[in-house]
């Protein structure tokens, strides 16, 4: 199914050539020597515990172990990050590749690699060596594009979020701007008009599944053992990260979730502290309306009283065709604010965002070795964890919240949620806000703090940061149904344990329905007996009237409520947004009563049509399925699957399972949400429990492909083997890379 593509294209900046047999033999010798410094211990869940003499040895071993588990996902992340997807998938991926290549330039990356500190270069070298050693030892692994990894490539994917800042750029708008340039050899000039603006959007009008994660930290004052607790609960697409441990004789000892292909624990803990990143609503990206004038062959942009020349660069994007590799050539335009990415109302729009790969990789790795709050905070001053808030706990008893880690200082008189005038010098970015100038918390009096991708103004109940103390641009977030739910399970509780924190993370209450269900019942109560809906919906309303707003696999009201809520989203979601009101509030106070009943009728009819009766338990509908290692999974009702009780985060469930039907299916199958869940207690020793969606291995023939699926579906976390002594009796195999 996968094809090996060998392509030499020097002009693109990527020169990938096969190693001659003698050169390969020469390469193997140092790799095999380094492999002897590394021990990989696989526990009885298939999770790799990697130990090296040095940190570089640990990196060499962990990336080798990752490649063993799922080389396809390792390579795919770098195909994406370097803008090489079209080399594998053809012309349809050209615009995605161009978006990455605008920021990821191999020549610049190589230069930054050469200028990196020696310790970081050693880690990058070990990373590339570990992957190349894996390929040398596994000829059956057929790369789609990257047949040889080079150390600088690690800089192209240096921050572990599922969607990087670059990926916020709208592809249709990018294509509308640069599409003419790639095809019009007479001018090579992008149009500046209104017509392209009208067609340049791919954003759905319907509410998207809430992304992000949950992070919770509990102070010792609120726990039975008087030790701090941490919940690590990223909501990502399934199988986006592996779970492993890295240790070395140089003091490295970190455990947690690692984005495929990266060499640092992204969300996890060491023996001293733990960290959880949640997607932030911080304003870390801004767009500028550029006033452009053309003089001859040169473009200029207005800046104050000046006319400054627009700079250009040529980017070539190769792509696969049935006849072989061809390429598209683009002239990309830049102002002092950044690259031009689209047009709006006759002006070019440039974008400013954080792009500091060396600092980002430094911060991502060094925080895994932080020993306490002071060290962790100092590492945060690198300011390259741009799109995330961070929840923190340490063995000294500290808990902390750090807001989005990259906040340029700006003039607060502008509305930074919209493109600003690039010709006005007052719109320039200035130095970054320090950690102390940004919203943060340290040991709040409430004894708890959390984030669920909402604003920080409720992060610790009455102990939360005050919105009025900060400029508006520090956060564009709002309260969420998950946020309201988190407060509900955290406030006024003083006896948390590791297990009761798990219980809070899987609390089954669905806050979204608090106002809509009473509104529905009222609408039915006030409907005349002569209305056909009165009789048709009598049993459904009676069931929802008695419902405790909690999900379970056996719950029929959950099925009714979710299908009803989805129908309301489709029919009145736009009305609620236009009114500036959250949909559940709109349903509870503004929606026409007859619409509430019609939507319940539609939901009942759909359940009956799909499952034979509207009285279908939620677990018969909501399913977890893993049949193949395909990145885009082929779901089918004919295959085995497991019932899942928790719902989409849309409805306020803290445990998130974003599911929908697929071609030919009636049941709905999850692809994102809870992907890795861990709870950690920091005392004299660390104790942790965790679960990963499906299993550790991407190989369907492995016993660890789906061995955690049942635990995942029920929130039954397993013990983490953090210490060597815990692996006794739980070791499946132990070996050196390549052994």
Order of alpha helices (4+ residues) and beta strands (2+ residues): beta-beta-alpha-beta-beta-alpha-alpha-alpha-alpha-alpha-alpha-alpha-beta-beta-beta-beta-beta-beta-beta-beta-beta-beta-beta-beta-beta-beta-alpha-alpha-beta-beta-beta-beta-beta-alpha-alpha-alpha-alpha-alpha-alpha-alpha-alpha-alpha-beta-beta-beta-beta-beta-alpha-beta-beta
